[in-house]
Amino acid sequence: MTGRLHDRPRFADDLAQQCNGKLALQSPMVSKWSFGYQVEHLYRASHYVLDRLEEAMSGANAKEPMGPWGMALMVSGFIPRGMFPTIPQLVPEGGTMEIIQPIKDSLQERLANIPWDLADVRASDGKSKHPRMQWLTASQWMLFADVHHRHHLRILHDIAETAPR
């Protein structure tokens, strides 16, 4: 498939649907974070991945290696729960719509203005650094984003299922 990347990808719609009356739900047996903290984290992480994609699309760092955690993620397509501490810039600040809404709006704007298409992403051999996975290409960042997003959607589902009402 070639052509422009979709300016409203499904992950953004999935994420927007989570901005509902469940933000205050908590289930400590699932996560130390509330539903809203998880949603805010996903929005922050989406921006972080777009920043890394932009870096990788520059073509820089093409010879840098992927680390063992990166290889494991690429092979397994899985992130185990609770194994990796969150990097500071992705830690939620409150999990409320007052905090989430501006991040949500800016993500929609960024997605609508992505300058590359899928062929560009696939052809790019540039890399940018993930704090644990090490150096990832733009294509690998897209896979990481998908795996990370699904990981947190499962957590959101489990919080909603187990939280006291």
ABEGO torsion letter per residue (X at the ends): XBEBBBABBAAAAAAAAABBAAAABBBAAABABBAAAAAAAAAAAAAAAAAAAAAAAAGBGAABBBBAAAAAAAAAGBBBBGABBBBAAABBAGGBAAAAAAAAAAAAAAAAABABBAAAAAABABBBBBAAAEBBBAAAAAAAAAAAAAAAAAAAAAAAAABBX
